[in-house]
Amino acid sequence: QVQLVESGGGLVQAGGSLRLSCAASGFTFTGAAMVWYRQAPGKQRELVARITGSGNTNYADSVKGRFTISRDNAEHTVYLQMNSLKPEDTAVYYCNRADPIRYPWGQGTQVTVSS
């Protein structure tokens, strides 16, 4: 069974940093494009970052220049380095495989940024 386990969230002050991890299992990770989404209160789930199997990356405009997505294929893990955090980054962050293959969502990890 596919498992997506997010971790690394927490409470930080504006301007701080967090590194999120997503441990993936139950599917072939190498070559699979992976994504980070987030969902803030009252908002739709939003695509934050994407990384292809070959390492190409894409970011939402709102996080570009501040967040970096990366992966460790040996560990079957995708990371999201979050710098210069803003209160509007507050959300539950989720990882998943990229479209067109989408697995059931995990529980996510809560990121709260105080001003």
ChimeraX attribute file (.defattr): number of C-alpha atoms within 10 A of each C-alpha:
attribute: neighborCount
match mode: 1-to-1
recipient: residues
	/A:1	6
	/A:2	13
	/A:3	16
	/A:4	23
	/A:5	19
	/A:6	25
	/A:7	19
	/A:8	17
	/A:9	18
	/A:10	15
	/A:11	14
	/A:12	18
	/A:13	14
	/A:14	17
	/A:15	14
	/A:16	14
	/A:17	19
	/A:18	18
	/A:19	16
	/A:20	23
	/A:21	23
	/A:22	27
	/A:23	16
	/A:24	22
	/A:25	15
	/A:26	9
	/A:27	13
	/A:28	11
	/A:29	20
	/A:30	15
	/A:31	11
	/A:32	18
	/A:33	21
	/A:34	29
	/A:35	26
	/A:36	25
	/A:37	19
	/A:38	22
	/A:39	19
	/A:40	17
	/A:41	9
	/A:42	6
	/A:43	9
	/A:44	10
	/A:45	15
	/A:46	15
	/A:47	17
	/A:48	24
	/A:49	23
	/A:50	26
	/A:51	23
	/A:52	18
	/A:53	15
	/A:54	10
	/A:55	14
	/A:56	11
	/A:57	16
	/A:58	16
	/A:59	19
	/A:60	14
	/A:61	10
	/A:62	11
	/A:63	17
	/A:64	12
	/A:65	12
	/A:66	15
	/A:67	21
	/A:68	20
	/A:69	24
	/A:70	20
	/A:71	21
	/A:72	12
	/A:73	15
	/A:74	8
	/A:75	11
	/A:76	15
	/A:77	19
	/A:78	24
	/A:79	23
	/A:80	23
	/A:81	15
	/A:82	20
	/A:83	17
	/A:84	15
	/A:85	23
	/A:86	20
	/A:87	15
	/A:88	13
	/A:89	20
	/A:90	20
	/A:91	22
	/A:92	19
	/A:93	28
	/A:94	27
	/A:95	31
	/A:96	25
	/A:97	22
	/A:98	16
	/A:99	11
	/A:100	7
	/A:101	10
	/A:102	11
	/A:103	15
	/A:104	10
	/A:105	14
	/A:106	16
	/A:107	14
	/A:108	22
	/A:109	21
	/A:110	21
	/A:111	23
	/A:112	21
	/A:113	20
	/A:114	16
	/A:115	11
